[in-house]
Amino acid sequence: MADKELNISQERESTSLPGSDKDVIVSDADNLIKPGELSYAEVTAGGLGRHLGLFSTTFLMYVNHQVSTIKFGPRRTTKLTDVVTSIGRIIGVGIFTTPSSITTSVGSVGAALFLWVLGLLLSYCGLFVWLEFGCMFPRSGGEKVYLEAVYKYPKFLITMVFAFNAIFLGFTASGCIVFASNIVLASDRQASEWEERGIAIALITFITLMHTFVPHWGVRLQNLLGTIKVVILTFIVVTGWVVLSGRVSRIQDPHASFRDSFAGSSTSGYEYSVALFKVLNSYTGWSNAAYVLNEVRRPVRTIKIAGPLGLTVCGILYLLANVAYFAAATPAEIKKSGNTVASYFAGAVFGEAAQQAISVFVALSAFGNVMTVTFTQSRVNQELAKEGLIPYSRFWSSSWPSGAPSAGLLLHWIPSFIVLVAIPFGDAYSFILDVEGYPGAIINLLVVSGLFILRWKAPQVHRPFRMWLPLAALFLAGQVFLIVAPFLYPPGGKGDTNLPYWLSSVVGIVVLLAAVIYWLVWWILLPRLGKFVYMERKTELRDGTVVIKFEKEKLR
């Protein structure tokens, strides 16, 4: 064993990985554990190369994320997703919408701010779990890679479960709809449902084409939109300081929300669980860079800096933005107005015209969200295709014509288009988006459990980042909570739709079970009935991408 470790150590020091950075080296973990069926050299071949630096990676992780689709201004449209099971990435729009609803849930500003701090702590725990895995296995694919490293048997089962969740529930409909609805609102006109759908479809199509044919410009646009959002949020924070100083004549009592700030706090566990879901959603984003590590320069060093830096900046801005919002109005005033917190803040401080301008900012945030999710999700699709688990894997692995995963982008566009066209607004739409989120909590639970398993099974493996296990245990407890909480009985027995409050979670579980059934049929039943075995053949595409193809070989 000592000789084996010595050889691996020497390879760490001498073996450069594909890409432009000569100091990128194969990790011990990748040599010893070998996640997936492709070696590191094979899985990183082809594509765009390492073009994402520290700035792009930080923005990818913490500025452009999933949005909660709530329309700004006094005219409200159908609520497309509310709370509990959207374990997505809502940073951009979430901070403009959720603070007021969080405070309404828990009953006081003090309790709400406490949850924002607690959510930040839990988010650090999740980030550190992903950093430990990401530094051990600096490959694209995120959870796919980490699950394959831990749950190797039964072969391909865990990958198939992840694939079902990533492909069938990885659509980006909500961000497209919130962009469309806020563009319409900013134009100060009424639009039909199909006009908004048309704008949403145009957005996802434009972004897919941009990431396919001019991928580097797509990254530049993502960075620009992220910069705009940070500037807007900083402006809100600074404005809040001015309001608290008493220099804004429109605000009569800027300290009203903070006197006896815990008065009226809720005593319902369900209300706190709903609020904590919203807070955690607003912070989530640490997994984004893990999906595209093949394209990150000096990936281990970069994510070790980008992750904590991005989360710290966002955490500070979020807490200060909450203070700014409630300096301009009390929770009761915002609730009575019927507007979201950012809309009310803009109107209270700057007047009615500013309320309309806020919708432009939200549209830009949604634009950035769709760009980022499309960018990362297409890479996950391509990694799954390269493993041969998707039918016609050579096609879905394609990076034609510009090095970007064009077929992976198409595979992301298809379910997004179907949801935008086929699902009627209302409870059905909310239900579909709720189903999208719940399996993610199960995947996260498997990942953090895998960290403990790998620490036990492979303690000798070098870990460039090593998290403190009690923090991993805290994150594990948080994921258990996220899985259990949707089944807690809500006040009045009604969730965010007219459907049974537990139904979306049950359907999410059924989707994962469907993956198990598909695996049983494909990998176990068909070979037995057909009396053949699958043989893995590796082929190389024109750009160097290595793809596995399963061929049937008859048993003699």
C-alpha positions as CSV (number, residue, x, y, z in Angstrom):
1,M,0.0,0.0,0.0
2,A,2.9,2.3,0.8
3,D,4.3,1.9,-2.7
4,K,0.9,2.6,-4.2
5,E,0.6,5.8,-2.2
6,L,4.1,6.8,-3.2
7,N,3.4,6.4,-6.9
8,I,0.2,8.4,-6.6
9,S,2.0,11.1,-4.7
10,Q,4.7,11.3,-7.5
11,E,1.9,11.5,-10.1
12,R,0.3,14.4,-8.2
13,E,3.5,16.3,-8.5
14,S,4.4,15.6,-12.0
15,T,1.2,14.9,-14.0
16,S,-0.3,17.9,-15.6
17,L,-4.0,17.9,-16.5
18,P,-5.5,18.9,-19.8
19,G,-6.0,22.7,-20.1
20,S,-4.0,25.8,-20.2
21,D,-2.8,25.7,-16.6
22,K,0.4,23.6,-16.2
23,D,0.0,23.5,-12.4
24,V,-3.3,21.7,-12.5
25,I,-2.6,18.1,-11.3
26,V,-4.5,14.8,-10.9
27,S,-5.6,14.4,-7.3
28,D,-5.0,11.4,-5.2
29,A,-8.7,10.8,-4.9
30,D,-9.2,10.7,-8.7
31,N,-6.4,8.1,-9.0
32,L,-7.6,5.9,-6.1
33,I,-11.3,6.1,-6.2
34,K,-11.9,6.7,-9.9
35,P,-15.5,8.1,-10.0
36,G,-17.4,7.2,-13.2
37,E,-16.1,5.1,-16.1
38,L,-13.8,7.7,-17.7
39,S,-10.4,8.7,-16.4
40,Y,-9.6,12.3,-15.5
41,A,-7.7,12.8,-18.8
42,E,-10.7,11.3,-20.7
43,V,-13.4,13.3,-18.9
44,T,-11.6,16.6,-19.3
45,A,-10.7,16.1,-23.0
46,G,-12.5,18.3,-25.6
47,G,-14.7,21.3,-25.0
48,L,-13.8,24.9,-24.4
49,G,-10.8,24.2,-22.2
50,R,-10.1,26.2,-19.0
51,H,-11.6,29.6,-19.7
52,L,-13.3,30.5,-16.4
53,G,-11.2,32.5,-13.9
54,L,-11.8,33.5,-10.3
55,F,-14.2,36.4,-11.2
56,S,-16.4,34.3,-13.5
57,T,-16.5,31.4,-11.1
58,T,-17.5,33.6,-8.1
59,F,-20.3,35.2,-10.1
60,L,-21.3,31.8,-11.4
61,M,-21.7,30.5,-7.9
62,Y,-23.4,33.4,-6.1
63,V,-24.9,36.0,-8.3
64,N,-27.0,34.4,-11.0
65,H,-29.4,31.8,-9.5
66,Q,-32.9,30.4,-9.6
67,V,-35.6,32.9,-9.2
68,S,-38.9,32.9,-7.3
69,T,-41.5,33.9,-9.8
70,I,-43.5,36.6,-8.1
71,K,-44.4,39.7,-10.1
72,F,-43.6,43.2,-8.8
73,G,-46.1,46.0,-8.4
74,P,-49.7,46.2,-7.4
75,R,-50.8,44.0,-10.3
76,R,-50.2,40.4,-9.3
77,T,-50.2,37.5,-11.6
78,T,-50.5,33.8,-10.7
79,K,-47.9,32.7,-8.2
80,L,-45.7,30.2,-10.0
81,T,-43.7,29.0,-7.1
82,D,-44.0,29.9,-3.5
83,V,-41.8,28.1,-1.1
84,V,-41.2,24.7,0.3
85,T,-39.8,22.4,-2.3
86,S,-37.9,24.7,-4.6
87,I,-34.3,23.7,-3.6
88,G,-33.0,25.9,-6.3
89,R,-30.8,28.9,-6.7
90,I,-32.8,32.1,-6.3
91,I,-30.3,34.7,-5.3
92,G,-31.0,37.3,-8.0
93,V,-34.7,37.8,-7.5
94,G,-35.1,36.1,-4.1
95,I,-33.6,39.0,-2.2
96,F,-36.1,41.4,-3.9
97,T,-39.2,39.3,-3.0
98,T,-38.8,36.9,-0.1
99,P,-37.9,39.2,2.9
100,S,-41.4,40.4,3.4
101,S,-43.0,36.9,3.1
102,I,-40.4,35.5,5.5
103,T,-41.2,38.2,8.0
104,T,-44.9,37.6,7.6
105,S,-44.4,33.9,8.2
106,V,-42.4,34.3,11.5
107,G,-44.3,37.4,12.7
108,S,-41.4,39.7,13.5
109,V,-38.4,41.4,11.9
110,G,-36.1,40.1,14.7
111,A,-37.1,36.4,14.1
112,A,-36.7,36.9,10.4
113,L,-33.1,38.4,10.7
114,F,-32.3,35.5,13.0
115,L,-33.3,33.0,10.3
116,W,-31.2,34.9,7.7
117,V,-28.2,34.4,10.0
118,L,-29.1,30.7,10.6
119,G,-29.5,30.2,6.9
120,L,-26.1,31.7,6.2
121,L,-24.5,29.3,8.7
122,L,-26.2,26.3,7.1
123,S,-25.2,27.5,3.7
124,Y,-21.5,27.6,4.8
125,C,-21.9,24.0,5.9
126,G,-23.2,23.0,2.5
127,L,-20.5,24.9,0.7
128,F,-17.8,23.2,2.7
129,V,-19.3,19.7,1.8
130,W,-19.1,20.6,-1.9
131,L,-15.6,22.1,-1.5
132,E,-14.3,18.9,0.0
133,F,-15.7,16.8,-2.8
134,G,-14.9,19.4,-5.5
135,C,-11.3,19.6,-4.5
136,M,-10.9,15.8,-4.4
137,F,-12.6,15.4,-7.8
138,P,-12.1,18.6,-9.8
139,R,-14.3,17.3,-12.7
140,S,-17.5,18.8,-14.2
141,G,-20.7,17.1,-13.1
142,G,-21.0,18.1,-9.5
143,E,-23.2,15.7,-7.5
144,K,-23.0,13.1,-10.4
145,V,-19.2,12.7,-9.7
146,Y,-19.5,12.7,-5.9
147,L,-22.3,10.1,-5.9
148,E,-20.4,7.9,-8.3
149,A,-17.3,8.1,-6.1
150,V,-19.2,6.8,-3.0
151,Y,-22.1,4.6,-4.2
152,K,-20.3,2.4,-6.8
153,Y,-22.7,-0.6,-6.3
154,P,-25.1,-1.5,-7.8
155,K,-23.3,-0.2,-10.9
156,F,-24.8,2.8,-12.6
157,L,-27.8,2.9,-10.2
158,I,-26.9,6.2,-8.5
159,T,-25.9,7.8,-11.8
160,M,-29.3,6.9,-13.3
161,V,-31.2,8.3,-10.3
162,F,-29.2,11.6,-10.6
163,A,-29.7,11.6,-14.4
164,F,-33.5,11.4,-14.1
165,N,-33.5,14.3,-11.7
166,A,-31.1,16.4,-13.7
167,I,-32.7,15.9,-17.1
168,F,-36.4,15.6,-16.4
169,L,-36.5,18.2,-13.6
170,G,-33.7,20.5,-14.6
171,F,-35.8,22.9,-16.7
172,T,-35.5,26.7,-16.5
173,A,-39.2,27.7,-16.9
174,S,-39.6,29.9,-13.8
175,G,-36.8,32.3,-14.6
176,C,-38.1,32.8,-18.2
177,I,-41.6,33.5,-16.9
178,V,-40.5,36.0,-14.3
179,F,-38.4,37.8,-17.0
180,A,-41.4,38.0,-19.3
181,S,-43.9,39.2,-16.6
182,N,-41.6,41.9,-15.4
183,I,-40.7,43.1,-18.9
184,V,-44.4,43.5,-19.5
185,L,-44.9,45.3,-16.2
186,A,-42.0,47.7,-16.9
187,S,-43.7,48.6,-20.2
188,D,-46.8,49.5,-18.3
189,R,-49.2,47.5,-20.4
190,Q,-51.4,44.4,-20.0
191,A,-50.3,41.3,-21.8
192,S,-52.1,38.0,-22.4
193,E,-50.8,34.8,-21.0
194,W,-49.5,33.6,-24.4
195,E,-47.7,36.9,-25.0
196,E,-45.8,36.3,-21.8
197,R,-45.1,32.7,-22.8
198,G,-43.8,33.9,-26.1
199,I,-41.4,36.3,-24.5
200,A,-40.3,33.5,-22.1
201,I,-39.7,31.0,-25.0
202,A,-37.8,33.7,-26.9
203,L,-35.5,34.2,-23.9
204,I,-34.6,30.5,-23.4
205,T,-34.1,30.1,-27.1
206,F,-31.9,33.2,-27.4
207,I,-29.7,32.1,-24.4
208,T,-29.4,28.6,-25.7
209,L,-28.2,29.8,-29.1
210,M,-25.8,32.3,-27.5
211,H,-24.2,29.7,-25.3
212,T,-24.0,27.4,-28.3
213,F,-22.5,29.6,-31.0
214,V,-20.7,32.4,-29.0
215,P,-20.1,30.8,-25.6
216,H,-17.4,33.2,-24.5
217,W,-19.7,36.1,-25.0
218,G,-22.3,34.3,-23.0
219,V,-20.0,34.2,-20.1
220,R,-19.2,37.9,-20.5
221,L,-22.9,38.7,-20.5
222,Q,-23.4,36.6,-17.3
223,N,-20.6,38.5,-15.6
224,L,-22.1,41.8,-16.7
225,L,-25.6,40.9,-15.4
226,G,-24.1,39.7,-12.2
227,T,-22.2,43.0,-11.7
228,I,-25.4,45.0,-12.3
229,K,-27.2,43.0,-9.6
230,V,-24.4,43.5,-7.1
231,V,-24.4,47.2,-7.8
232,I,-28.2,47.4,-7.4
233,L,-28.1,45.5,-4.1
234,T,-25.3,47.7,-2.9
235,F,-27.3,50.8,-3.8
236,I,-30.3,49.5,-1.8
237,V,-28.0,48.9,1.2
238,V,-26.5,52.4,1.1
239,T,-29.9,53.9,0.6
240,G,-31.0,52.0,3.7
241,W,-28.2,53.6,5.7
242,V,-29.4,57.0,4.5
243,V,-33.0,56.2,5.6
244,L,-31.8,55.0,9.0
245,S,-30.0,58.3,9.5
246,G,-33.3,60.1,9.2
247,R,-32.4,62.2,6.2
248,V,-35.2,60.9,4.0
249,S,-38.3,63.1,4.6
250,R,-40.7,60.5,3.1
251,I,-39.9,58.1,5.9
252,Q,-41.3,59.4,9.2
253,D,-40.0,56.7,11.5
254,P,-37.1,54.6,10.1
255,H,-36.6,52.7,13.4
256,A,-40.2,51.6,13.9
257,S,-39.5,48.0,12.7
258,F,-36.6,47.5,15.0
259,R,-38.3,48.6,18.3
260,D,-39.1,45.4,20.3
261,S,-38.2,43.6,17.1
262,F,-39.2,40.1,18.3
263,A,-42.7,41.1,19.4
264,G,-45.4,39.1,17.7
265,S,-43.0,36.2,16.8
266,S,-44.8,33.1,15.6
267,T,-44.9,30.0,17.7
268,S,-45.8,27.7,14.8
269,G,-43.1,25.2,13.8
270,Y,-44.6,25.0,10.3
271,E,-44.3,28.8,9.8
272,Y,-40.6,28.7,10.7
273,S,-40.0,25.8,8.4
274,V,-41.6,27.7,5.5
275,A,-39.5,30.8,6.3
276,L,-36.3,28.8,6.6
277,F,-36.9,27.2,3.2
278,K,-37.1,30.6,1.6
279,V,-33.9,31.8,3.3
280,L,-32.0,28.7,2.3
281,N,-33.2,29.0,-1.2
282,S,-31.9,32.6,-1.4
283,Y,-28.4,31.5,-0.3
284,T,-28.1,28.3,-2.4
285,G,-25.6,28.4,-5.3
286,W,-22.4,26.8,-4.0
287,S,-22.9,23.8,-6.3
288,N,-22.8,25.8,-9.6
289,A,-19.1,25.8,-10.1
290,A,-18.9,22.1,-9.4
291,Y,-20.9,21.4,-12.5
292,V,-18.3,23.1,-14.8
293,L,-14.9,22.4,-13.1
294,N,-13.5,21.1,-16.4
295,E,-13.6,24.7,-17.6
296,V,-12.3,26.5,-14.5
297,R,-8.6,27.6,-14.4
298,R,-6.7,26.1,-11.5
299,P,-10.0,24.6,-10.3
300,V,-9.0,23.6,-6.7
301,R,-7.5,26.9,-5.9
302,T,-10.2,28.9,-7.6
303,I,-13.2,27.2,-5.9
304,K,-11.5,27.4,-2.5
305,I,-11.4,31.2,-2.9
306,A,-14.6,31.8,-4.9
307,G,-16.9,29.8,-2.7
308,P,-16.3,31.4,0.7
309,L,-15.7,34.9,-0.9
310,G,-19.0,34.8,-2.8
311,L,-21.1,33.5,0.1
312,T,-19.6,36.0,2.5
313,V,-20.3,38.9,0.2
314,C,-23.8,37.8,-0.5
315,G,-24.5,37.1,3.2
316,I,-23.5,40.6,4.2
317,L,-25.5,42.2,1.4
318,Y,-28.5,40.2,2.2
319,L,-28.6,41.0,5.9
320,L,-28.0,44.7,5.2
321,A,-30.6,44.7,2.5
322,N,-33.2,43.3,5.0
323,V,-32.3,46.1,7.4
324,A,-32.7,48.7,4.6
325,Y,-36.1,47.3,3.5
326,F,-37.6,47.5,7.0
327,A,-36.1,50.9,7.7
328,A,-38.4,52.1,4.9
329,A,-41.6,50.4,6.2
330,T,-42.9,48.0,8.8
331,P,-43.9,44.5,7.8
332,A,-47.5,45.4,8.4
333,E,-47.3,48.3,6.0
334,I,-45.7,46.2,3.2
335,K,-48.3,43.5,3.7
336,K,-51.2,46.0,3.5
337,S,-49.8,47.5,0.3
338,G,-49.9,44.2,-1.6
339,N,-46.5,44.9,-3.1
340,T,-43.2,43.0,-2.6
341,V,-40.7,44.4,-0.2
342,A,-38.3,45.9,-2.9
343,S,-41.2,47.4,-4.7
344,Y,-42.5,49.1,-1.6
345,F,-39.0,50.2,-0.6
346,A,-38.5,51.9,-3.9
347,G,-41.9,53.6,-3.8
348,A,-41.5,54.7,-0.2
349,V,-38.0,56.2,-0.8
350,F,-38.1,57.5,-4.4
351,G,-41.7,57.6,-5.5
352,E,-44.0,55.6,-7.8
353,A,-41.7,55.8,-10.8
354,A,-39.1,53.8,-8.9
355,Q,-41.5,51.0,-8.4
356,Q,-41.8,50.5,-12.1
357,A,-38.0,50.6,-12.5
358,I,-37.6,47.8,-9.9
359,S,-39.3,45.5,-12.4
360,V,-36.5,46.1,-14.9
361,F,-34.0,45.1,-12.3
362,V,-35.9,41.9,-11.5
363,A,-36.1,41.1,-15.3
364,L,-32.3,41.5,-15.5
365,S,-31.9,39.2,-12.5
366,A,-34.1,36.6,-14.1
367,F,-32.1,37.0,-17.4
368,G,-28.9,36.3,-15.5
369,N,-30.5,33.3,-13.7
370,V,-31.6,31.7,-17.0
371,M,-28.2,32.2,-18.5
372,T,-26.4,30.7,-15.6
373,V,-28.7,27.7,-15.1
374,T,-28.6,26.9,-18.8
375,F,-24.8,27.2,-18.8
376,T,-24.3,24.8,-15.9
377,Q,-27.1,22.4,-16.6
378,S,-25.9,21.8,-20.2
379,R,-22.5,20.7,-18.8
380,V,-24.2,18.2,-16.5
381,N,-26.2,16.8,-19.4
382,Q,-23.0,16.4,-21.4
383,E,-21.2,14.6,-18.6
384,L,-24.1,12.1,-18.3
385,A,-24.1,11.6,-22.0
386,K,-20.3,10.9,-22.0
387,E,-20.9,8.1,-19.6
388,G,-23.2,6.4,-22.1
389,L,-26.3,6.4,-19.9
390,I,-28.4,8.6,-22.3
391,P,-29.6,7.0,-25.6
392,Y,-27.7,8.3,-28.6
393,S,-24.8,9.3,-26.3
394,R,-22.5,10.4,-29.1
395,F,-25.0,13.0,-30.3
396,W,-25.8,14.3,-26.8
397,S,-22.0,14.6,-26.0
398,S,-21.4,16.8,-29.0
399,S,-19.6,20.1,-28.6
400,W,-20.2,21.3,-32.2
401,P,-19.6,23.9,-33.5
402,S,-17.8,26.2,-30.9
403,G,-16.7,23.8,-28.2
404,A,-19.7,24.4,-26.0
405,P,-22.0,21.4,-25.2
406,S,-24.5,22.2,-27.9
407,A,-26.4,19.0,-27.6
408,G,-26.5,19.3,-23.8
409,L,-27.9,22.8,-24.3
410,L,-30.6,21.4,-26.5
411,L,-31.4,18.7,-24.0
412,H,-31.9,21.5,-21.4
413,W,-34.0,23.6,-23.8
414,I,-36.5,20.8,-24.6
415,P,-38.0,20.3,-21.2
416,S,-38.0,24.0,-20.5
417,F,-39.9,24.6,-23.8
418,I,-42.4,21.9,-23.0
419,V,-43.1,23.3,-19.5
420,L,-43.5,26.8,-21.0
421,V,-45.9,25.7,-23.7
422,A,-47.8,22.8,-22.3
423,I,-48.4,23.5,-18.6
424,P,-51.3,25.9,-17.9
425,F,-50.7,28.8,-15.4
426,G,-52.2,28.3,-12.0
427,D,-52.0,25.3,-9.6
428,A,-50.7,23.0,-12.3
429,Y,-47.7,25.2,-13.0
430,S,-46.9,25.7,-9.3
431,F,-47.2,22.0,-8.8
432,I,-44.7,21.2,-11.6
433,L,-42.2,23.7,-10.2
434,D,-42.6,22.3,-6.7
435,V,-42.0,18.8,-8.0
436,E,-38.8,20.1,-9.5
437,G,-37.2,20.9,-6.2
438,Y,-37.9,18.1,-3.8
439,P,-35.7,15.4,-5.3
440,G,-32.8,17.8,-5.0
441,A,-32.9,17.6,-1.2
442,I,-32.7,13.8,-1.4
443,I,-29.7,14.1,-3.7
444,N,-28.0,16.5,-1.3
445,L,-28.7,14.1,1.6
446,L,-27.0,11.3,-0.3
447,V,-24.0,13.6,-1.1
448,V,-23.4,14.7,2.5
449,S,-23.9,11.1,3.7
450,G,-21.3,10.1,1.1
451,L,-18.8,12.5,2.7
452,F,-19.0,10.5,6.0
453,I,-18.8,7.2,4.1
454,L,-15.7,8.3,2.2
455,R,-14.0,9.6,5.3
456,W,-14.5,6.1,6.8
457,K,-13.6,4.0,3.7
458,A,-10.7,6.1,2.3
459,P,-9.2,8.1,5.2
460,Q,-5.8,8.0,3.6
461,V,-6.8,10.0,0.5
462,H,-5.4,13.4,0.2
463,R,-8.1,16.1,0.6
464,P,-7.0,19.6,-0.5
465,F,-9.9,21.0,1.5
466,R,-11.0,19.1,4.6
467,M,-14.2,20.3,6.4
468,W,-14.9,19.9,10.1
469,L,-17.3,16.9,10.5
470,P,-19.7,18.6,13.0
471,L,-20.5,21.1,10.3
472,A,-21.2,18.3,7.9
473,A,-23.5,16.7,10.5
474,L,-25.3,20.0,10.8
475,F,-25.8,20.2,7.0
476,L,-27.0,16.6,7.0
477,A,-29.6,17.5,9.7
478,G,-30.7,20.4,7.6
479,Q,-31.3,18.1,4.6
480,V,-33.3,15.7,6.7
481,F,-35.4,18.7,7.7
482,L,-35.9,19.8,4.1
483,I,-37.1,16.3,3.3
484,V,-39.5,16.0,6.2
485,A,-40.8,19.5,6.4
486,P,-43.1,19.3,3.3
487,F,-45.0,16.6,5.0
488,L,-45.7,18.7,8.2
489,Y,-49.3,19.6,8.5
490,P,-49.8,23.3,7.5
491,P,-52.2,25.7,9.2
492,G,-55.7,24.9,7.8
493,G,-54.2,21.8,6.0
494,K,-53.6,23.9,2.8
495,G,-50.3,24.5,1.1
496,D,-49.4,26.9,-1.7
497,T,-51.8,25.3,-4.2
498,N,-55.3,23.8,-4.0
499,L,-53.7,20.3,-4.4
500,P,-52.8,18.3,-1.4
501,Y,-49.8,19.9,0.3
502,W,-47.8,16.7,0.3
503,L,-48.5,15.7,-3.3
504,S,-45.6,17.4,-5.0
505,S,-43.1,15.8,-2.7
506,V,-44.6,12.4,-3.3
507,V,-44.4,12.9,-7.0
508,G,-40.8,14.0,-6.7
509,I,-40.0,10.7,-4.9
510,V,-41.9,8.8,-7.7
511,V,-39.6,10.4,-10.3
512,L,-36.5,9.0,-8.5
513,L,-38.2,5.6,-8.1
514,A,-38.9,5.7,-11.8
515,A,-35.1,6.0,-12.3
516,V,-34.6,2.8,-10.3
517,I,-37.2,0.9,-12.3
518,Y,-35.6,2.1,-15.6
519,W,-32.2,0.9,-14.3
520,L,-33.6,-2.5,-13.3
521,V,-35.1,-2.9,-16.8
522,W,-32.1,-1.6,-18.8
523,W,-29.2,-3.1,-16.7
524,I,-30.7,-6.2,-15.2
525,L,-33.9,-7.4,-16.9
526,L,-33.2,-6.9,-20.6
527,P,-29.7,-8.6,-20.5
528,R,-31.2,-11.6,-18.7
529,L,-34.1,-12.0,-21.1
530,G,-32.0,-11.3,-24.1
531,K,-29.0,-13.4,-22.9
532,F,-26.4,-10.7,-23.5
533,V,-24.1,-8.5,-21.6
534,Y,-23.3,-4.8,-22.1
535,M,-19.7,-4.1,-23.3
536,E,-18.3,-0.6,-22.8
537,R,-16.6,0.9,-25.9
538,K,-14.9,4.3,-25.7
539,T,-14.9,6.4,-28.8
540,E,-13.4,9.9,-29.4
541,L,-15.3,12.7,-31.1
542,R,-13.7,15.1,-33.5
543,D,-12.9,17.7,-30.8
544,G,-11.3,15.0,-28.5
545,T,-14.3,14.4,-26.3
546,V,-14.3,10.8,-25.1
547,V,-17.7,9.0,-25.0
548,I,-18.7,5.6,-23.8
549,K,-21.0,3.5,-25.9
550,F,-22.7,0.3,-24.6
551,E,-22.7,-2.5,-27.1
552,K,-24.6,-5.8,-26.7
553,E,-22.5,-9.0,-26.7
554,K,-24.4,-12.3,-26.9
555,L,-23.6,-14.9,-24.2
556,R,-22.4,-18.2,-25.5
